């Protein structure tokens, strides 16, 4: 990833098309209000990039038979309930 660039809100509004071109080239752009960062423009993953989904773990995790059993008083106390 290339270095961050910071712009103010007014500059982001007037230069949005150019900022998007920079993002498409791999840059990240921070948008700040009164010098304080409030948002970041970042490139999206390339099309076809695999994303983690729930089925990835299907069959790999096993839970005890009592997984959804009510908690004991001692367990509730530990959790502050």
N, C-alpha and C positions, 0 to 999 in steps of 0.2 A: 504494500500500500504506500502511496506517495504521501508527502507531508501534508498536514492539515493547513487549511487556509481559513482565516476568520474574516467575515464581512458583517456589516451592520444590517439591520432590517431594511432600511431604505435602499442600500446598495443591492441587497438580495432581490428586492422587488424590481429595481430598474435593470438589473443584469441577470435575471433568472435564466434566460436562454443560454447565455455564455457560461454561467455556473453549471448548468446541466451538461453542457459539452465537457467541462472539466471533470465532472463526476463520471461521465461515460468513459473518460480516458483513465479512470482509476483514482482520481483525487477525491478527498473528503473535504467538505466545506462546512464550517461551523458558522451558524447565524447567531449573532449576539444583539442584545438590546441593552443599550447604555454600557457596553463593554462586557456584559455578563452573558456567557453562552447559554442559549435556550433551545437550540435545535441543531441537528447535523444532517447534511445531505450526504448519503453514501451510495456507492454503486450496488445494484441488486446482483445476486448470484447469477452466473451465466445460465441461460436456458439449458435445461437438461441436467442441472446440478441436482444430485439426489439429496433429499431432505429426510431427516429422521422422522419416522412415523411410529405409531404405537405398535403396529404389527412387527416391527423390527425385533422386538423382545418376545414375541409370541413363542411359547415353548421353552424359553430360556430361564424364566423365573418361576419358582415354585413357592406357594404360600402354604402355611400350616393350616390344618383343618379348622383351627380356632381363630383364623384371621379376623373374622367379623363378629367374634363373640364379644359380649359386653365387657367393658373394662372392670377390673376389681376396684374396690374402694381404695386400696393402696395405689393402684395405677392412676386412678382419677386424682388422688392427692398429689402424686408426682407431677402430673400435668397441670396442677393448679385449678382443677375444675371443681 
